[in-house]
Amino acid sequence: MTADEFKAWRKGLGLTQQEAGDAIGITKRSVQLYEAGTQPVSRTIALACAALSAGLKPLGEAE
């Protein structure tokens, strides 16, 4: 997942950087670094994004 794809994922779900970070268990700062391309998006984060896009709820969230 590229920086642009990550940003498009977040915006496509209508999430703020803080909300996206909370949903996948990372900080707002990490979201900013991924979107800027400063930090590569790991496979784990890309899979978490795909899971949320598929309708899975974040861990700990009521069904």
Number of C-alpha atoms within 10 A of each C-alpha: 16 15 19 13 14 20 19 13 19 20 13 10 11 11 14 13 19 15 16 22 18 14 18 20 13 14 16 16 12 16 25 17 15 22 21 15 14 11 13 14 19 12 10 10 17 16 13 17 19 13 14 16 14 9 8 13 14 15 10 6 8 6 7
